[in-house]
Amino acid sequence: MRTAGSAIRTAAVVAAGLVLLAGCGGASGGRDSGGKDDGAAKGERPGGPARGGSSTTHLKNIPEVGTALRSRIPAASRQVVAVYGAGVNSADATVVLYDKGAKGWGRKASWDAHNGRRGWTVNHHEGDKRSPVGVFPLTDAGGVLPDPGAKLPYTHSSAFTPPSYWSKNTRHDFDYVVAINYNRVKGTSPLDPTRPEGQSKGGGVWLHLDHGSGTSACVSVPKAGMRALLRALDPARHPVVVMGDRAHLAA
C-alpha cells in the first residue's frame, strides 16, 4: 500500500543525498564554531538503556508541561514524545513516551538522551547548536538500517550515512531517525532539504541514535529506544514531540 509513496521517497533520496551535510540542525556539516566534530567529546557517558513502563497512568496531562506548550498539542494527538531537557544550556535530557487511552495519558517508557550541545532556544537558527523548544508533529522516519517495523512511512537508504569527516563515534547516528517537523515539509523523506521558513531558521532536526554527547540541534536516543519509538509511533494516533528544557516546558 506504500508503492506510490515509496516511489516518491526514492526520488527524494536521490535528489537530496547531500542533505546530511546540513542535517541535524545546521549547515556546518556537524561541526561547531570551534571545528569539533558532531558529538565529539569522547568518553562522555552514553544515553542509558530504556527504563521500562511505569505504573503512572490515567494522567490528565503530560507531566511538567505547562499551559503554553500544552495548548499547542493537537486535540487529535494520542501519542507524545516528551523531551525533558536538564537545563537551558545543558545537552542532557530524558525522553519519555506517553500514550493516551480512554482514562488519560500513560507513561510507556523513558530513555536517557541528549539535545543540542549548547542547550535550548525558543528562536532556533542555523548553526546555533541549540534545540528548538516547541511542539512538533512526527510524521516521517528512515535510516541506514532496514525498517524495524515502523508504522510511520520509512525511507531506507545509505544516503543517511554521516559524512566521513565526522568523528567515528557518530557513524551510526542515523541508523534510525524520526524527522521532527520543524521547518520541514511533512509527508516527505527526512532527507528532503526543503525549509519552508527559509534556510536561516535551520532544519534537519531529528530524533536519532545517541553517541554520548550533545548534537547540533537534534535529540539523540539509545538504539533500543529508537527501535521502540519507531515500532510504537502510529500516524493514526497523530504523534507529536513536546521538547524543551524543564523551565520552558513548565511555563
C-alpha positions as CSV (number, residue, x, y, z in Angstrom):
1,M,0.0,0.0,0.0
2,R,3.1,2.2,0.1
3,T,4.0,1.7,-3.5
4,A,3.3,5.3,-4.7
5,G,4.8,6.8,-1.6
6,S,7.9,4.7,-1.8
7,A,8.5,5.9,-5.4
8,I,8.2,9.5,-4.3
9,R,10.6,8.8,-1.4
10,T,13.1,7.1,-3.6
11,A,13.2,10.1,-5.9
12,A,13.6,12.4,-2.9
13,V,16.5,10.3,-1.6
14,V,18.3,10.5,-5.0
15,A,17.7,14.3,-5.1
16,A,18.7,15.0,-1.5
17,G,21.5,12.7,-0.8
18,L,23.8,15.5,0.3
19,V,21.3,17.0,2.8
20,L,23.2,15.3,5.6
21,L,25.9,17.9,5.2
22,A,23.3,20.3,6.6
23,G,21.4,17.8,8.7
24,C,20.8,17.6,12.4
25,G,20.1,21.3,12.7
26,G,22.8,23.1,10.8
27,A,24.7,23.5,7.5
28,S,28.1,23.2,9.2
29,G,28.5,19.5,8.4
30,G,28.2,18.6,12.1
31,R,31.0,20.9,13.2
32,D,30.6,23.7,15.8
33,S,32.4,27.1,15.7
34,G,35.5,25.5,17.2
35,G,35.8,22.9,14.5
36,K,34.8,20.0,16.7
37,D,33.0,17.1,15.0
38,D,29.4,16.4,15.8
39,G,29.1,14.6,19.1
40,A,32.8,14.9,19.7
41,A,33.5,14.8,23.4
42,K,34.8,11.2,23.7
43,G,34.5,9.4,27.0
44,E,31.1,11.0,27.9
45,R,28.6,8.6,29.3
46,P,26.2,7.4,26.5
47,G,22.5,7.6,27.0
48,G,21.4,4.7,29.1
49,P,19.1,1.8,28.3
50,A,15.4,2.1,28.2
51,R,13.7,2.2,31.5
52,G,10.5,0.1,31.4
53,G,6.9,1.1,31.6
54,S,5.7,2.9,34.7
55,S,2.7,2.4,36.8
56,T,1.9,6.1,36.2
57,T,-1.3,6.0,34.2
58,H,-4.6,7.9,33.9
59,L,-2.8,11.2,33.8
60,K,-4.9,14.2,32.9
61,N,-2.0,16.0,31.3
62,I,1.6,15.3,30.2
63,P,3.7,15.9,33.4
64,E,5.7,19.0,33.8
65,V,4.3,20.6,30.6
66,G,2.6,24.0,31.3
67,T,-0.3,25.6,29.6
68,A,1.8,27.4,26.9
69,L,3.0,24.2,25.2
70,R,0.1,22.0,26.3
71,S,-2.2,24.3,24.3
72,R,-0.2,23.5,21.2
73,I,-0.7,19.7,21.4
74,P,-3.3,18.9,18.8
75,A,-6.6,17.6,20.2
76,A,-6.3,14.6,17.9
77,S,-2.8,13.6,19.3
78,R,-2.8,10.3,21.3
79,Q,1.0,9.9,21.4
80,V,3.5,12.3,22.8
81,V,7.3,12.0,22.9
82,A,8.3,14.4,25.7
83,V,11.9,15.6,25.8
84,Y,12.8,17.0,29.2
85,G,16.0,19.0,28.9
86,A,18.0,19.2,32.1
87,G,18.6,23.0,31.7
88,V,18.5,25.8,29.1
89,N,22.3,25.5,28.5
90,S,22.6,21.7,29.0
91,A,22.9,18.9,26.5
92,D,21.4,16.3,28.8
93,A,17.8,15.2,28.5
94,T,15.3,12.5,29.3
95,V,12.9,11.2,26.6
96,V,9.5,9.8,27.7
97,L,6.9,8.2,25.6
98,Y,3.3,8.8,26.6
99,D,0.2,7.2,25.1
100,K,-3.4,8.4,25.7
101,G,-6.2,5.9,26.4
102,A,-9.8,6.2,27.4
103,K,-8.8,7.2,31.0
104,G,-6.0,9.6,30.2
105,W,-2.3,9.6,29.5
106,G,0.0,6.7,30.4
107,R,3.8,6.7,30.6
108,K,5.1,3.9,28.5
109,A,8.9,4.1,28.6
110,S,11.8,6.5,29.1
111,W,15.4,6.8,28.0
112,D,18.4,9.0,28.8
113,A,19.1,11.3,25.9
114,H,20.9,14.3,24.5
115,N,19.9,17.5,22.8
116,G,21.8,20.4,21.2
117,R,25.2,20.7,22.7
118,R,24.6,24.4,23.7
119,G,21.1,23.6,25.1
120,W,17.7,25.0,24.1
121,T,16.2,28.1,22.4
122,V,12.8,29.5,21.6
123,N,14.3,31.2,18.5
124,H,16.3,28.5,16.8
125,H,18.5,29.5,13.9
126,E,21.0,27.6,11.7
127,G,24.3,26.9,13.4
128,D,23.3,27.9,17.0
129,K,23.8,24.3,18.3
130,R,20.7,24.6,20.3
131,S,17.5,22.5,20.0
132,P,14.2,24.3,19.3
133,V,11.6,24.5,22.1
134,G,8.2,23.6,21.0
135,V,5.6,21.1,19.9
136,F,6.2,19.4,16.5
137,P,4.4,16.6,14.7
138,L,6.2,13.3,13.9
139,T,5.2,12.0,10.5
140,D,8.2,10.5,8.7
141,A,11.1,8.2,9.5
142,G,14.0,6.5,7.9
143,G,17.6,5.4,8.3
144,V,20.6,3.5,7.1
145,L,19.2,0.2,8.6
146,P,16.2,-1.6,7.2
147,D,12.8,-0.7,8.5
148,P,12.5,-2.3,12.0
149,G,8.7,-2.4,11.9
150,A,7.9,1.3,11.8
151,K,4.3,2.4,11.5
152,L,5.4,5.8,10.2
153,P,6.5,5.9,6.5
154,Y,10.1,4.7,6.5
155,T,12.8,5.7,4.0
156,H,15.6,3.0,3.9
157,S,18.7,4.5,2.3
158,S,22.5,4.6,2.6
159,A,22.2,8.3,1.9
160,F,21.6,8.7,5.7
161,T,25.2,7.7,6.4
162,P,27.1,10.7,8.0
163,P,29.9,12.3,6.1
164,S,33.3,10.5,6.5
165,Y,34.9,13.6,8.1
166,W,32.5,13.4,11.2
167,S,34.0,11.7,14.2
168,K,33.9,7.9,14.4
169,N,31.5,7.8,17.3
170,T,28.8,9.4,15.1
171,R,29.0,6.9,12.3
172,H,25.8,5.2,13.4
173,D,23.8,8.3,14.4
174,F,21.4,8.0,11.5
175,D,20.9,4.2,11.5
176,Y,17.4,5.1,12.6
177,V,15.8,8.6,12.5
178,V,12.4,10.2,13.0
179,A,12.1,13.6,11.4
180,I,10.9,16.4,13.8
181,N,8.6,18.6,11.8
182,Y,10.5,21.8,12.5
183,N,10.8,23.9,9.3
184,R,10.3,20.9,7.0
185,V,7.6,19.5,4.7
186,K,5.7,16.7,6.4
187,G,5.0,13.6,4.3
188,T,8.4,13.6,2.7
189,S,11.6,11.7,3.5
190,P,13.6,13.0,6.4
191,L,16.3,13.6,3.7
192,D,14.1,16.2,2.0
193,P,16.1,19.5,2.4
194,T,13.1,21.9,1.8
195,R,12.9,24.5,4.5
196,P,9.6,26.4,4.2
197,E,10.6,29.2,6.6
198,G,13.9,29.7,5.0
199,Q,17.5,28.4,5.4
200,S,18.3,30.7,8.3
201,K,15.7,29.1,10.5
202,G,17.6,25.8,10.5
203,G,16.2,22.4,9.8
204,G,17.1,18.7,9.6
205,V,16.1,18.3,13.2
206,W,15.6,14.6,14.0
207,L,15.3,12.0,16.7
208,H,18.3,9.8,16.1
209,L,20.8,7.4,17.7
210,D,22.8,8.7,20.7
211,H,26.6,9.0,20.5
212,G,27.2,10.0,24.1
213,S,27.1,13.8,24.0
214,G,25.3,16.8,22.6
215,T,24.1,17.3,19.0
216,S,23.8,20.2,16.5
217,A,20.1,20.5,17.3
218,C,18.7,17.0,17.2
219,V,17.5,14.8,20.1
220,S,19.5,11.6,20.4
221,V,18.2,8.4,22.0
222,P,19.9,4.9,22.5
223,K,19.4,2.4,19.7
224,A,16.9,0.3,21.7
225,G,14.9,3.4,22.3
226,M,14.8,4.5,18.7
227,R,13.7,1.0,17.7
228,A,11.0,1.1,20.3
229,L,9.8,4.5,19.2
230,L,9.7,3.5,15.5
231,R,7.6,0.5,16.4
232,A,5.3,2.5,18.7
233,L,4.7,5.8,16.8
234,D,1.5,5.4,14.9
235,P,0.3,8.0,12.3
236,A,-3.3,7.1,13.2
237,R,-2.6,8.5,16.7
238,H,-1.1,11.7,15.4
239,P,2.2,11.6,17.4
240,V,4.0,14.8,18.4
241,V,7.2,15.7,20.2
242,V,7.0,18.2,23.1
243,M,10.5,19.3,23.7
244,G,12.5,21.9,25.7
245,D,14.4,22.5,28.9
246,R,12.3,21.9,32.0
247,A,11.8,25.6,32.7
248,H,10.4,26.3,29.2
249,L,8.3,23.2,29.3
250,A,6.7,24.2,32.6
251,A,5.8,27.8,31.5
